C-alpha cells in the first residue's frame, strides 16, 4: 500500500465518448481543491472543451510529471498522454479500435504510477469494452484490468451513492456463471472485502447485510438450496471471525432496509441484483469503487454515452462524486 501521497489521476476513458467533456466540465467547475491531473490526450480534451464552450488552460506533462505543481498553482489543467498520439480526425460517438487502445494505455499508466506511489489514487472516466476488443484487448471492464496489472487476486466491485453501498460477489459474468460462483470461499472473500470497504470510509465496525440468491432467500430451501447450503454457512463463519453480519435477507427488501439505515453495506450475489437499486436511486451521484487493490480507485457509474457525444449534454456530476469519494478514502487512511 502506498502512502497516498501526491495528486489524484483521472483517466480520460474512451476518447470517443463523453469522458473528455465531463473532465472539461469538472475542470471548469473549479470546486475541487485536491490536486489532480489527467491521463489522456490533451488535443482531444481541448476539442471537447471548445465544443462545450469551456475555456481551460492545458499544461502537457511528460513521464516525469515535471511542472505539475507550478501548473496547478497557475490553475492550469495538467494532461499526461502516456505516449499516445491520436489522429485529429478520430471520430467521436463511434466505436474505434484506436480509441480502445488509447483508453487501455491510459489506465495501465495510471496503475503503474499508483503502484510506484507517485499518485494518491485513480479516478476513471468510462471505457468502451467493444473498442478495446477491436484493439485486441479483451477485458470485461476496468476492474479486471486493475486487478491483473496490480497482481491483485482478492478484489470486488462496490457501488455507492449517498443512500446505499453495495458489494458484488461476482462481477462481469453470465447469470449462469454467477450462480456457479456462489461458493463459501467466494462469499467469505466478499464479506471480508465489504468490511474493508466500509473501513476505507472510516466505518470501523460496519453492519453487513447479505442478500439471498433465490426468491425470499429460498424460504428454507423451498426455492433452491444455495442460500441454505452455501450462504448461511459462510455467514456463520464470518460471525466467528468477528464480522457484524446478517442474512441472507430477501433481495427484494434488503436494499430498502439498508437505504433506511439498518445496514452500512449490502452483499449482492450477482451484478444486476446489486447495480439496479444503486442506479435506480441515482446514476449522477453514483460511484464505482474497486476494493482490494493496493491503491484507491473510484469511477463514474455510467458509460461512454456515444449517443450524446458532442452535444454538450454530458453531465459531470458523477465524476465529481467519484472524485469526492476518492478524497474521502484518502482522508480516512491512518496517518
Secondary structure, DSSP 8 states (H G I E B T S, - for coil): -----S-EEEE---TTTTHHHHHHHHHHH----S-EEEES-HHHHHHHHHHTT----EEEE-TT-TTHHHHHHTT-EEEE-TT----TT--SSS--HHHHHHHHHHHHHHHHHHHTT-SSEEEE----HHHHHHTT---SSHHHHHHHHHT--S-EEEEE-SS-EEEESS-SS-HHHHHHT--HHHHHHHHHHHHHHHHHTT-TT--EEEE-SSGGGGTTTTT-SHIIIIIHHHHHHHHHTT--EEEEE-TTTHHHHHHTTS-SEEEESSHHHHHHHHHHH-STT-EEEEESSSSEEEEESS---GGGTTTT----HHHHHHHHHHHHHHHHS--
